[in-house]
Amino acid sequence: MLQVNVLRNNPEWVKERLAVKHFKQPELVDEIIALDDKRKKLQLEFDNTQAKINSSSKDIGKLMGQGKKDEAENLKASIPQLKAALEPVKDEMQQAEKQLQDLLVILPNLPSELVPVGRTPEDNVVVREGGLKPDLNAAALPHWELAKKYNLIDFELGTKITGAGFPVYINKGARIQRALIQYFLDYNTNAGYTEYLPPFVVNEDSAYGTGQLPDKEGQMYFVDEDKFYLIPTAEVPVTNVYRDVIVKEDELPIKMTAYTPCFRREAGSYGKDVRGLNRLHQFEKVEIIQLTQPSKSYDTLDEMVAHVEKLLQTLGLPYRILRLCGGDMGFTSALTYDFEVYSAAQQRWLEVSSVSNFESYQTNRLKCRYKDANGKTQLVHSLNGSSLALPRILASLLENNQTSDSIKIPVVLWKYFGSEEIR
């Protein structure tokens, strides 16, 4: 959530930045400032009346001490009227505050000056590419056929048990999933990230804190009786570890990693782009999160991008890094880099990670702060990234490493998987 003072200090610049994200209600900026003016005016009126009540109460005591009972009684008689005047002001002030908050949560985060102008994925900027695309023979199979050939994943069984988008991993398919998860976690913890295993459902406050609510209600599974949401990513519960917390500056940066399953309702579309592991309702992912000082957050973003890039290099997968344009960015992000790996049998790029800086957008909602060297309380900046999402990584590993009678396993996974190949 944006801070009101950011809007107030330079409203026209805010509108310009919102236009980069193609936000269609720039007039909300002026409405928010006007509501804040109204709230401040009401607050001043409330405070002045409360001050009169407090002052009169003190004067009553003094007058009684001086034996001026009649004057004291007259003053006492005026207090109920002053208190009665407070109630409508208080009600109006609370209403203005609610209206203000309701409008503020509609505004997306402001994009960084580094964000390219554009509307669609075609306008994203390729920052760099790495790795070599394999030269597969004409008989090469897509991963869903390889999964059937080697009895790794049963998509039809998942549909029977639950529905489309919920695959069942079997035997070596389950083992390679487990190997990837453990390798990703070890890679992250070796880089200084503390591992968490959080709940896989969260309450409304947690979903609001990281910006899933009110923007993404329709994309999450909801347990109505308990008012819980199934998490779309580990970012939600793990970032909320520091909700309503003031940390010490020397504790920053805070680096966290977690494995969780992820649940997303919006996955249910049709066609080749969602076949097999390309798009699921439930999938596994390892996430990295950092909280840091505002002055260091963009250096931290570069560090996290380099961290994910090196991880992909260890898997031997061809990849590219994209800087997302304004129209393709998430609601809460100020700057996002997407990682894609090349799926050789499908001959297409598959997104496997997004690494984003949210600046203070999430932490303003979370009330996650730190005290600087001058003792001033400030909002930290939050960042997160996939390190990595498993389905499309697995799809690319299967396709890119296939031979006529096996699938080769990357060297870094041998000790986790227990074998050098799948047969």
C-alpha positions, 0 to 999 in steps of 0.5 A: 500500500502506498503511503499518503505522503508519497501521493501528497508530495508529488501527485502528478509524478505519482499519476505518471508512474501509475500510467506506466502500469496502465492504471485506469483511475488516476483521479483516485490520487486526488480523491485520496489527498482530499480525503486525507485533508478531511481526515486531518481537519476532523482529527484537529477538531476532535483533538481541540474538543478533547483538549477542552474537556481535559482542561475543564476537568483540571480546572474543576479540580482547581476551583473546588480546591479554591472553594469556588464550588458554583464555578466548578459546578457550572464548568462541570455542567458544560462537559457533557455537551463537549463530550456529546460534540465529540461523537459525531466528529469521531464517527465522521473521522472513522468513516473518512479513515475507512474511505481513505484505506479503501481507496489506497488499497486500489492503487498498485505499487509505483513502478521503478524508473527502470521499468520498461514502458509497454503493455504485453509480454512482448514488450518485456526486455531481455536482459541476458541469456545463458546456457546452450539449447540442446539439439534434440533429434526428431523423435524427441518427446515432450515432457508429458510423453516422457512422464508416461514412458518412464512412469514418472507422472500420472496426469489422468490419475490426478484428474480422477482424484481431484481434477485437472491441474493436480498431477500425481508424481510416481516412483522416480517422478516423486523422487526427482521432485524431492531431490530438486526441493532439497537441492534448492533449499540447501543452495539457499541456506548455504547462501545465508538464507534461514529455512522456514516451514510455514503453514500452507493456509493463511488468515485474511490479515496475512493475505492482505499484508502481502497484497493478495487481498483485495487484488487476487481473491479470485485466484486463491482457494478459500476455506469459507468455514474457517476464513483461511486461504490456501497460499499461492506462494511461500511469500505470503506466510514467510513475509508475514513472520515480520508483520507488526514487528520493529527490527533492529537495523543491525539485524538487516538484511533478513534472509528467509527461504521456504519450501511449500506447495502452492495453490492457484485457482486461475490455472484452469485454461486450455490448450498447448500452453497449459499441457502437462506441467506447464500450468497447474493448480497445485505445484511445489516451489522454493522461495527466497525473501529478503527484508532490508534497508530502503537504500540497499534494496536495489543492490539486494535485488541484483544480488537475488537475481544473480543468486537465481541465475547461478542456480539455473547455471548449476542445472545446466538449463538454457535460460534468459532473464527479462525485465518486465514492462509496466503492463506485465508487472504484478500489482505489488511490484516496483520492479520484476525480473522473470527467468525463463528456461528453454523447453527443447521438445516444446521449442518454447520458453517457460517462466520458472522464477520472478524476482521482485522488489516491492519497496515499502508497498508490502511493509506499509501494510505489514507495519514491518519497520526498523529503527535507523541510526538516528532512532527514527522508525522507518519501513523496511523494503521487502523482496522475494523470488522463486528459487525455484518453481518446480513444474517447468524446471522439471519439464525442461530437465526431462525434455532437454536431457532425454536420450533415446533410452534414458533421461540424464540427471544434472550432476548437482542432483546425483547425490539427492536423486541417488542415480545419474539417470532415469531409465 
